[in-house]
Amino acid sequence: MYAIVDIAGKQFKVEEGKRIYVYRLQDEAGSSVTFDKVMLTEKDGKINVGNPYIKGAVVTAKVLDHLKGNKVIVFKKIRRKGFDKKNGHRQYLTQIEIESIA
Protein backbone atom coordinates (compact mmCIF):
# COMPACT_ATOMS: atom_id res chain seq x y z
CA MET A 1 0.00 0.00 0.00
CA TYR A 2 1.27 3.44 -0.88
CA ALA A 3 -0.04 6.99 -1.17
CA ILE A 4 0.87 10.27 -2.86
CA VAL A 5 0.82 13.06 -0.25
CA ASP A 6 1.26 16.84 -0.49
CA ILE A 7 3.72 17.83 2.26
CA ALA A 8 4.79 21.50 2.44
CA GLY A 9 3.94 22.10 -1.23
CA LYS A 10 5.75 19.04 -2.63
CA GLN A 11 4.36 15.64 -3.55
CA PHE A 12 5.87 12.52 -2.00
CA LYS A 13 5.20 8.82 -2.55
CA VAL A 14 4.96 7.30 0.93
CA GLU A 15 4.69 3.75 2.25
CA GLU A 16 4.30 2.49 5.81
CA GLY A 17 7.66 2.25 7.56
CA LYS A 18 9.44 4.36 4.95
CA ARG A 19 11.69 7.27 6.02
CA ILE A 20 11.75 10.43 3.90
CA TYR A 21 13.24 13.92 4.07
CA VAL A 22 10.85 16.86 3.71
CA TYR A 23 11.21 20.62 4.07
CA ARG A 24 11.53 21.77 7.69
CA LEU A 25 8.40 21.16 9.75
CA GLN A 26 7.56 23.14 12.90
CA ASP A 27 6.88 20.00 14.98
CA GLU A 28 9.46 18.85 17.52
CA ALA A 29 11.49 15.64 17.18
CA GLY A 30 9.64 12.64 18.57
CA SER A 31 6.17 14.10 17.99
CA SER A 32 3.53 12.70 15.67
CA VAL A 33 2.18 14.65 12.71
CA THR A 34 -0.77 14.00 10.36
CA PHE A 35 -1.11 14.93 6.70
CA ASP A 36 -4.61 15.15 5.24
CA LYS A 37 -3.70 16.29 1.72
CA VAL A 38 -3.68 12.79 0.23
CA MET A 39 -3.94 12.83 -3.57
CA LEU A 40 -3.82 9.12 -4.39
CA THR A 41 -3.93 5.80 -2.56
CA GLU A 42 -3.21 2.27 -3.77
CA LYS A 43 -4.19 -0.89 -1.92
CA ASP A 44 -4.10 -4.42 -3.40
CA GLY A 45 -3.97 -3.06 -6.96
CA LYS A 46 -6.99 -0.77 -6.45
CA ILE A 47 -6.17 2.90 -7.05
CA ASN A 48 -8.23 5.73 -5.54
CA VAL A 49 -7.60 9.20 -7.00
CA GLY A 50 -8.80 12.41 -5.34
CA ASN A 51 -10.09 15.59 -6.91
CA PRO A 52 -7.64 17.10 -5.84
CA TYR A 53 -7.59 15.39 -2.41
CA ILE A 54 -9.26 12.27 -1.03
CA LYS A 55 -11.74 13.12 1.74
CA GLY A 56 -11.11 11.22 4.97
CA ALA A 57 -7.70 9.91 3.94
CA VAL A 58 -4.96 10.62 6.49
CA VAL A 59 -1.26 9.78 6.66
CA THR A 60 0.36 9.83 10.10
CA ALA A 61 4.10 10.14 10.57
CA LYS A 62 6.64 10.50 13.37
CA VAL A 63 9.21 13.32 13.29
CA LEU A 64 12.65 11.75 13.77
CA ASP A 65 15.16 14.58 13.37
CA HIS A 66 15.81 18.10 12.09
CA LEU A 67 18.95 18.53 9.99
CA LYS A 68 20.56 20.35 7.07
CA GLY A 69 20.90 18.86 3.59
CA ASN A 70 23.94 18.74 1.34
CA LYS A 71 25.46 21.98 0.09
CA VAL A 72 23.96 23.29 -3.15
CA ILE A 73 26.28 25.43 -5.28
CA VAL A 74 24.72 28.32 -7.24
CA PHE A 75 27.03 29.59 -9.99
CA LYS A 76 26.09 32.47 -12.30
CA LYS A 77 28.17 33.55 -15.29
CA ILE A 78 27.76 35.91 -18.22
CA ARG A 79 30.00 35.00 -21.15
CA ARG A 80 32.57 37.47 -22.42
CA LYS A 81 31.63 40.07 -19.78
CA GLY A 82 33.91 39.03 -16.93
CA PHE A 83 30.97 38.37 -14.60
CA ASP A 84 30.80 35.29 -12.45
CA LYS A 85 29.29 34.80 -9.03
CA LYS A 86 29.50 31.71 -6.83
CA ASN A 87 27.07 31.23 -3.98
CA GLY A 88 25.64 28.30 -2.06
CA HIS A 89 23.28 27.21 0.68
CA ARG A 90 22.20 24.19 2.73
CA GLN A 91 18.48 23.45 2.90
CA TYR A 92 16.84 22.83 6.30
CA LEU A 93 15.18 19.40 6.30
CA THR A 94 13.12 17.17 8.59
CA GLN A 95 13.35 13.39 8.57
CA ILE A 96 10.01 11.65 9.13
CA GLU A 97 8.94 8.00 9.30
CA ILE A 98 5.52 7.03 7.95
CA GLU A 99 3.52 5.16 10.58
CA SER A 100 0.17 4.54 8.90
CA ILE A 101 -1.98 5.30 5.88
CA ALA A 102 -5.73 5.40 6.54
Number of C-alpha atoms within 10 A of each C-alpha: 14 16 25 19 22 16 15 12 9 9 15 16 13 21 18 16 12 12 17 16 17 18 18 16 17 9 13 14 15 11 11 16 16 14 15 17 21 26 20 19 22 13 10 7 8 8 12 12 14 13 9 10 16 16 12 9 17 17 21 17 22 20 20 17 15 20 14 13 14 10 10 11 11 10 10 11 11 9 8 6 7 7 9 10 9 9 9 10 12 12 13 15 17 21 19 25 20 20 18 17 19 11
